[in-house]
Amino acid sequence: MIDVRFAGKFEHHHALNCINIPLQGLREALLELDETASYVVIKQGRRGGLGTFVLDHRHGKTSK
């Protein structure tokens, strides 16, 4: 699970076993994530939607 909120909000409260990759750094972090793994973005609303979009379109590929 990836939490795309700012670090301060993540530190205040987050889901168990969740990693924090703030949305503004998610594209760069894709290079370090396992391409064969599935990820869940934890955050409702626009930020979560954008995070899901970035993950779905990593390396020019879309998930099905």
VENNOR-V537397 format. One record per residue. SS is DSSP state (@ for helix, = for strand, . for the rest). PHI is phi in radians with two decimals (NA if undefined). Layout:
[[SS | PHI] [SS | PHI]]
//
This chain:
[[. | NA] [= | -2.10] [= | -1.74] [. | -1.68] [. | -1.32] [. | -1.07] [@ | -0.97] [@ | -1.05] [@ | -1.22] [@ | -1.09] [@ | -1.11] [@ | -1.20] [. | -2.84] [. | -2.70] [. | -1.25] [. | -1.08] [. | 1.13] [. | -1.74] [= | -1.86] [= | -1.80] [. | -2.30] [. | -0.94] [@ | -0.87] [@ | -1.13] [@ | -1.92] [@ | -1.15] [@ | -1.02] [@ | -1.18] [@ | -1.22] [@ | -1.02] [@ | -1.13] [@ | -1.73] [. | -1.49] [. | -1.18] [. | -1.17] [. | -1.56] [. | -1.51] [. | -1.77] [. | -2.23] [. | -2.02] [= | -1.59] [= | -1.78] [. | 2.95] [. | -1.45] [@ | 1.51] [@ | -1.06] [@ | -1.06] [@ | -1.14] [@ | -1.10] [@ | -1.16] [@ | -1.08] [@ | -1.11] [@ | -1.03] [@ | -1.06] [@ | -1.14] [@ | -1.16] [. | -1.92] [@ | -1.07] [@ | 0.97] [@ | 1.32] [. | -1.85] [. | -2.02] [. | -1.42] [. | -2.04]]
//
